[in-house]
Amino acid sequence: MKHVHAELMKQYAEDAMTTDKPWELWEINTGSGPISLSDHPAWSINGKYRRKPKTININGLEVPEPYRGEMEIGQSYYHPNFENEDIANSYVWNDDTVDVRIRDRGLLHLTEEAAELHGRALASFTEVG
């Protein structure tokens, strides 16, 4: 039987092929939220390890990178919206021209939190004082 983190270990090894500090790309969730690693992981059986989500910089703010992959019909997604009080709207993927345009313009997120952060970063260009 393989180690519970075998697939993650493989990804970590791939990162080690590109940087001498692969732990800087990883975090562990100990129950109180994700914590950046400061050295090689111990690969504790109960640890919840993951690569840090990739980000983009918008006006000096780090925002989760928009999702640009394939979507399933009926899959929920979010994108920044400035028409009403909520800065992120929830949508369902229908593979129509609007869905494709949102994805291709780099505005599609798989979580509401990511879409809100993206929206706030975009709004930072035009907000007054």
N, C-alpha and C positions, 0 to 999 in steps of 0.2 A: 504494500500500500504506500502511495506517495505521501510526502509531507503536505500538511494542510496549506502551506504557503508556497508550494512548488512553482506554480505559475507566476506568482509575484516575484519569487527569487529569480526566475528566468528573466523577467522584465528588469529587475534590479541589475542583473549581470549585463544586460544590454546597455543600460545606462552607464555602467562602469566601463564599458568599451568606448564611451564618448567623453567621460569626465573623470578626473581623479577624486572627485567628491560627490559620488552619486547620491549620497544621503541628503544632499541639499534639494533634490528633486522629489523627496518622499516625506510622508508624514504618518503618524500613528494616531488613532483615536482611542483614548483610554477611558472613554465614557463621558468626559467633560468637554468634548470637542477635539478637533484635529490639532496635533502638536507637531511642529517641524522636527525632523530628526537632526541630531547634532553629531552623529557618528553612524557607522554601519549598524543596521538593525540587528536585534537579537533574535528575530523571528520567533518570538514567543507564540506558543500554540494559541493562546487567547487574544493575542494582539490583533488589531484591525489596521493593517497597513494598506497604504495606497500611494500611487504617484500623486503629487500635488496637481490640482487642476491647472491646465495651461491658462494663461491670462494674456490680455492685450492691454495696452496703455492708451487711455483716452483722457486727454487734458490733464495728465499727471496722476490719474486714478487707475489702479489695476482692476480690471474687470474680467470675469470668466470669459474665456474665448467662446464665441458663438459656435453653435453646432452646425456643421455643414454636411453631415452624412446623410445616408438614406433614412427615410421615414416610412412607417407603416400606416396604411389607411386607418383612421380612427385613433392614432396616437396623439396624445395631448402635447402641446408645446406652448411656449410663452414668448412674447416679444415686447419691447418697450412701446408704450403708447402715451401720447400726451393729450389726448382728446378728453379724458375725464380724470377724476381724482386719483384713481389707481394708475400708477406709472407703468404697470405691466398688465397685459391682457392675456387671458388663457384662450387658446384656440385648439381645434381638432384638425389634424392633417387630413385633407381631402385630395391632395396632389393636384390642386387647381392652380391657376396662374398666380393668385395672391399668395398661397402657401409657398410656391417655388420662388417668387420674388422676395419674400421675407427671408427665406433661407439663403438665396444667392446674394442678397445685400448684406449678409452677415448680421442679421438681427434675431435669429432664431435661437432660443435657449430651451433646454429640457427642464429647467427649474424656474419657478417664479422668482426666487431670490436672485438668480443670475440675471434675469431680464430686468428686475428692478435696479440692480447695481448698474447695468448697462444704461438704462434710461436716466438714472441720476447723473452718470458721467456725461452723457450727451447734453443733458440740461445744464450742466455746469458751464457750458460755453455761453449760454444766453441769460442765466439767472442774474438778477440785479441785487447787489449788495447784500 
